[in-house]
Amino acid sequence: MSRPNILILMVDQLNGTLFPDGPADWLHAPNLKRLADRSVRFANTYTASPLCAPGRASFMSGELPSVTGVYDNAAEFPSDLPTYAHHLRRAGYHTCLGGKMHFVGPDQMHGFEERLTTDIYPADFGWTPDYRTPGERIEWWYHNMGSVTGAGVAEISNQMEYDDEVAHCAAQKLYHLARGHDDRPWCLTVSFTHPHDPYVARRRFWDLYESCNHLLPKVGAIPYEDQDAHSKRIFDANDWRSYDITEEDIRRSRRAYFANISYLDEKIGQFLDILETTGQEAAILFVSDHGDMLGARGLWFKMSFYEGSARVPMMICAPGLKPGRVDRPVSTIDVCPTLCDLAGVSMEEIAPWTAGHSLVPVAAGAERGPVPMEYAAEASYAPLVALREGRWKYTRCALDPEQLFDLEADPHELTNLAADPARAETLARLREMADARWDLDRFDADVRKSQARRWVVYEALRNGAYFPWDYQPLQQASDRFMRNHMDLNEVEDRARSPRGN
């Protein structure tokens, strides 16, 4: 295939440490395992930012939040910032999104020609943090530990309803694409909200993990007073003092989380089967926007540069890419240039619009260079930045002591080496890299300016008549199935795929 069809399968808040080389053996994920067997598996992939909207804007554009301006879950994604959907559409692809991408602002397309569903989260500025009031919880939308204490079984939930709809619409789209009415190559992005908390799962998936040996994290809770400064802020933002988290709560939360991986695996298997039975070939990318700490160190959800939160799974099955494991650290900002490379879009044209690197040469053994991360949303009082280079992870915030971890010797990040004289040279080298990349004072000023403006705009727009920016999927019912301006014989023939079997 000179210009392959592309199927992007995105999930939400999936901890990359559970995918050391595809799904861990003990996960009930047969479809992801069969995809892994055909894929390049990037074992050390990092989100650009461990939060939904900033992570996804960076995933689509190939730029960090300090460039996109999408600092948090209520920051506008600029319409003039090219995404992989723009690049591919410009090159002649049909681009389509089904599911979540957490676009904020009046542009709800960002290069997609078609959307199959609305989003699960709001598109306005209502979830804007406020650095002017550090430590203040915004009760109506901040995370709290109720997701943990309320973990368990349900046959329907807000998130299940959403992902069931996403899967149905995406499956119908794949069948429609098989009919061949459009001769353009296609890029279909299917984005689910699971296994994001609340930790609630259907019984048949819950039952798969009754005897699971992984229901407690390898690193248990660390006392609050012994946590690093940013982790303390996360605890406070999550209102931890209002909840008594028991070992049973932890077990139930992790069990439901694993169950929802199996829930997603079943849906992904449906897509793989449709491609096979309809004779369609496609490059396939599987990725998450960020991870989930899942109780490690006592932390839950994301917002942290620790491995559980910042590391994500990524697998690519595509023509010319030999299946296998790649250990070199890579980033979700690499997705945009990688998709363009696979589609034959000139990398010289893409280079000015992305800080990411194509992973096509990396899959063949090339180096990628240090991987950057940024965070400037709730639970932070000033921007945090990080670099992963080789075995090292370096974290900096103007408010906090530096952190340096040796991930080969200390994969659970229990020993901060920043004050170790034996690592002074490594620290100085990474500090120099960070100085060359970031001006933290300017970054902080930009975030504060953005937040302050959005607070004014949001309060104004909610005063009086409110015009929502949420995407409104419309169906032209009079152009579907059979209507009297159509020829029934033609309708039936065009809707059948494959024909003549």
Residue pairs with C-beta under 8 A, 6 or more apart in sequence:
1 281
1 283
1 319
2 344
3 91
3 92
3 93
3 185
3 343
3 344
4 185
4 281
4 282
4 283
4 318
4 319
4 342
4 343
5 177
5 185
5 186
5 187
5 188
5 280
5 281
5 282
5 283
6 88
6 93
6 185
6 186
6 187
6 188
6 282
6 283
6 284
6 285
6 339
6 342
6 343
7 174
7 187
7 188
7 190
7 271
7 275
7 282
7 283
7 284
7 285
8 187
8 188
8 189
8 190
8 191
8 284
8 285
8 287
8 339
9 190
9 268
9 271
9 284
9 285
9 286
9 287
10 59
10 99
10 100
10 189
10 190
10 191
10 192
10 286
10 287
10 288
10 289
11 191
11 192
11 194
11 195
11 264
11 286
11 287
11 288
11 289
12 52
12 100
12 191
12 192
12 193
12 194
12 195
12 196
12 288
12 289
13 195
13 196
13 197
13 288
13 289
13 290
13 291
13 292
13 301
13 302
14 195
14 261
14 288
14 291
14 292
14 312
14 313
15 291
15 292
15 293
15 294
15 308
15 309
15 311
15 312
16 44
16 45
16 288
16 291
16 307
16 311
16 312
16 313
16 314
17 291
17 307
17 308
17 311
18 24
18 27
18 261
18 313
19 41
19 43
19 313
19 315
20 43
21 36
21 41
21 43
21 325
22 32
22 33
22 35
22 36
22 37
22 39
22 41
22 315
23 29
23 32
23 33
23 36
23 261
23 265
23 313
26 212
26 213
26 214
27 258
27 261
27 262
28 205
28 208
28 209
28 258
28 261
28 262
28 265
29 261
29 262
29 265
30 265
30 269
31 265
31 266
31 268
31 269
31 272
32 265
32 268
32 286
32 315
34 272
35 268
35 272
35 284
35 286
35 315
35 317
36 315
37 323
38 317
38 323
39 284
39 286
39 315
39 316
39 317
39 321
39 323
40 315
40 316
40 317
40 318
40 321
40 322
40 323
40 324
40 326
40 359
40 363
41 314
41 315
41 323
41 324
41 325
41 326
42 314
42 315
42 316
42 326
42 330
42 359
43 325
43 326
43 327
44 311
44 327
44 328
44 329
44 330
44 388
45 287
45 311
45 312
45 313
45 314
45 329
45 330
45 331
45 332
46 310
46 311
46 312
46 329
46 330
46 331
46 332
46 371
46 373
46 388
47 55
47 58
47 59
47 288
47 289
47 290
47 291
47 310
47 311
47 312
47 331
47 332
47 373
48 54
48 55
48 58
48 59
48 64
48 65
48 331
48 332
48 333
48 372
48 373
48 374
49 55
49 58
49 64
49 65
49 290
49 373
49 374
49 375
49 376
49 377
50 290
50 291
50 302
50 303
50 304
50 305
50 309
50 310
50 373
50 375
51 72
51 73
51 290
51 302
51 303
51 375
51 377
51 378
52 73
52 100
52 102
52 121
52 289
52 290
53 70
53 72
53 73
53 74
53 75
53 77
53 102
53 103
53 104
54 65
54 68
54 70
54 71
54 72
54 73
54 75
54 374
54 375
54 376
54 377
55 289
55 290
55 332
56 101
56 102
56 289
57 63
57 65
57 68
57 70
57 77
57 81
58 64
58 65
58 68
58 70
58 332
58 333
59 287
59 289
59 332
59 333
59 335
59 336
60 83
60 84
60 85
60 101
60 110
60 111
60 335
60 336
61 67
61 68
61 81
61 82
61 83
61 84
61 333
61 336
61 353
61 354
62 84
62 333
62 334
62 335
62 336
62 337
62 350
62 353
62 354
62 355
62 356
63 81
63 333
63 353
63 354
63 355
63 356
64 333
64 355
64 372
64 374
65 71
65 374
65 375
65 376
66 374
66 376
66 383
66 438
66 443
66 446
67 355
68 77
68 78
68 81
69 75
69 76
69 78
69 446
69 450
70 76
70 77
70 104
71 376
71 377
71 383
71 447
71 450
71 451
72 127
72 128
72 129
72 376
72 377
72 378
72 451
73 102
73 104
73 121
73 127
73 377
73 378
74 104
74 122
74 124
74 125
74 126
74 127
74 128
74 129
74 454
74 458
75 104
75 128
75 450
75 454
76 104
76 105
76 125
76 454
77 103
77 104
77 105
77 107
77 110
78 105
79 105
79 107
79 110
81 110
81 353
82 111
82 353
83 110
83 111
83 336
84 111
84 187
84 335
84 336
84 339
84 340
85 95
85 97
85 109
85 110
85 111
85 112
85 187
85 189
86 110
86 111
87 111
87 336
87 339
87 340
87 343
87 345
87 349
87 350
87 353
88 95
88 111
88 187
88 339
88 340
88 343
88 345
89 95
89 111
89 112
89 113
91 340
91 343
91 344
91 345
92 184
92 185
93 184
93 185
93 186
93 187
93 343
94 113
94 114
94 182
94 184
94 185
94 186
94 187
95 111
95 112
95 113
95 114
95 186
95 187
95 189
96 112
96 113
96 114
96 115
96 116
96 173
96 186
96 187
96 188
96 189
97 112
97 114
97 115
97 116
97 189
97 191
98 115
98 116
98 117
98 166
98 169
98 170
98 173
98 188
98 189
98 190
98 191
99 116
99 117
99 162
99 163
99 166
99 170
99 189
99 190
99 191
99 192
99 193
100 119
100 120
100 121
100 162
100 166
100 191
100 192
100 193
101 110
101 119
101 189
101 191
102 119
102 121
103 109
103 110
103 119
103 123
103 471
104 123
104 124
104 125
104 469
105 123
105 469
106 123
106 469
108 115
108 119
108 123
108 469
108 470
108 471
109 115
112 189
115 471
115 473
116 166
116 169
116 170
116 173
116 473
117 162
117 165
117 166
117 169
117 473
118 470
118 471
118 472
118 473
119 470
119 471
120 158
120 159
120 162
120 193
122 470
123 468
123 469
123 470
123 471
124 458
124 461
124 468
124 469
125 454
125 455
125 457
125 458
125 461
126 141
126 458
126 462
127 138
127 141
128 451
128 454
128 455
128 458
129 138
129 377
129 378
129 380
129 451
130 136
130 138
130 451
130 455
131 381
131 382
131 444
131 447
131 448
131 451
132 448
132 451
132 452
134 381
135 233
135 236
135 381
137 236
137 237
137 239
138 378
142 237
142 238
142 239
142 378
143 197
143 237
143 238
143 300
143 301
143 378
144 238
144 239
144 242
144 243
145 238
145 239
145 240
145 242
145 243
145 245
145 300
146 198
146 243
147 197
147 198
147 199
147 253
147 300
147 301
148 197
148 199
148 243
148 245
148 249
148 250
148 253
148 295
148 300
149 243
149 244
149 245
149 249
150 198
150 199
150 200
151 198
151 199
151 200
151 249
151 252
151 253
151 255
151 256
152 199
152 200
152 252
152 256
153 200
153 201
153 202
153 203
153 206
153 256
154 160
154 200
154 201
154 202
155 202
155 203
157 198
157 200
159 193
159 194
159 196
159 198
159 200
160 194
160 200
160 202
160 263
162 193
163 192
163 193
163 194
163 263
163 264
163 267
166 190
166 191
166 192
167 190
167 192
167 267
167 270
170 188
170 190
170 271
171 270
171 271
171 274
173 188
174 188
174 271
174 274
174 275
174 278
174 280
175 274
175 278
175 497
177 186
177 188
177 280
178 274
178 278
178 279
178 280
178 497
178 498
179 494
179 495
179 496
179 497
180 497
181 494
185 343
187 339
187 343
190 271
192 264
192 267
194 260
194 261
194 263
194 264
195 257
195 258
195 260
195 261
195 263
195 264
195 292
196 292
197 253
197 257
197 292
197 300
197 301
199 252
199 253
199 254
199 256
199 257
199 260
200 256
201 255
201 256
201 257
201 259
201 260
201 263
202 259
202 263
205 259
205 260
205 262
205 263
206 255
206 256
206 259
208 258
208 259
208 262
209 215
209 255
209 258
209 259
212 255
212 258
214 254
214 258
215 250
215 251
215 254
215 255
216 247
216 250
216 251
216 254
216 295
217 250
217 254
217 294
217 295
217 296
217 297
218 296
218 412
219 296
219 297
219 412
219 414
220 297
220 298
221 245
221 295
221 297
221 298
222 231
222 297
222 298
224 232
224 235
224 240
224 298
227 235
227 297
227 298
228 400
228 401
228 403
228 416
229 397
229 399
229 400
229 401
230 304
230 379
230 380
230 384
230 397
230 400
231 297
231 299
231 304
233 379
233 380
233 381
234 299
234 301
234 303
234 304
234 379
235 298
235 299
236 379
237 303
237 378
237 379
238 300
238 301
238 379
245 298
250 295
253 294
253 295
253 300
254 294
254 295
257 292
257 294
268 286
272 284
274 280
275 281
275 282
278 497
278 498
279 498
283 316
283 317
283 318
283 319
283 342
284 315
284 316
284 317
284 318
285 314
285 315
285 316
285 317
285 335
285 338
285 339
286 313
286 314
286 315
286 316
287 312
287 313
287 314
287 315
287 332
287 335
288 312
288 313
288 314
289 312
289 332
290 302
290 309
290 310
290 312
291 302
291 307
291 308
291 309
291 310
291 311
291 312
292 300
292 301
292 302
292 308
292 309
293 299
293 300
293 301
293 302
293 304
293 306
293 308
293 309
294 300
294 308
296 306
296 308
296 412
297 306
299 306
299 308
299 309
301 309
302 309
303 309
303 375
303 377
303 378
303 379
303 380
304 310
304 375
305 373
305 375
305 384
305 386
305 393
305 395
306 413
307 407
307 411
307 412
307 413
310 373
310 386
312 332
314 330
314 332
314 335
316 338
316 359
316 363
317 323
318 342
319 342
320 360
321 360
321 363
322 363
322 364
324 363
326 362
326 363
328 362
328 367
328 368
329 368
329 370
329 371
329 388
329 389
329 390
330 357
330 359
330 362
330 368
330 371
331 356
331 371
331 372
331 373
333 354
333 355
333 356
334 356
334 357
334 358
334 359
334 362
334 368
335 356
336 350
336 354
336 356
337 347
337 350
337 354
337 356
337 357
337 358
338 356
338 358
338 359
338 360
340 347
340 350
340 358
341 347
341 358
341 360
342 360
347 358
355 372
357 368
357 369
359 368
362 368
369 389
370 387
370 388
370 389
370 433
371 387
371 388
371 389
372 385
372 386
372 387
372 437
373 385
373 386
373 387
373 388
374 383
374 384
374 385
374 386
374 443
375 383
375 384
375 385
376 382
376 383
376 384
376 443
376 447
380 397
381 399
382 397
382 398
382 399
382 440
382 444
383 397
383 398
383 440
383 443
383 444
383 447
384 395
384 396
384 397
384 400
385 395
385 396
385 397
385 434
385 437
385 438
385 440
385 443
386 393
386 394
386 395
386 396
387 393
387 394
387 430
387 433
387 434
387 437
388 407
389 430
389 433
391 406
391 407
391 408
391 409
392 404
392 405
392 406
392 407
392 426
392 430
393 403
393 404
393 405
393 407
393 413
394 402
394 403
394 404
394 427
394 430
394 431
394 433
394 434
395 402
395 403
395 404
396 402
396 403
396 431
396 434
396 438
396 440
397 440
398 440
398 441
398 444
401 416
401 418
402 418
402 427
402 431
403 416
403 418
404 416
404 417
404 418
404 420
404 423
404 426
404 427
404 430
405 413
405 415
405 416
405 417
406 415
406 417
406 423
407 413
417 423
417 426
417 427
418 427
461 467
481 491
482 488
482 491
493 499
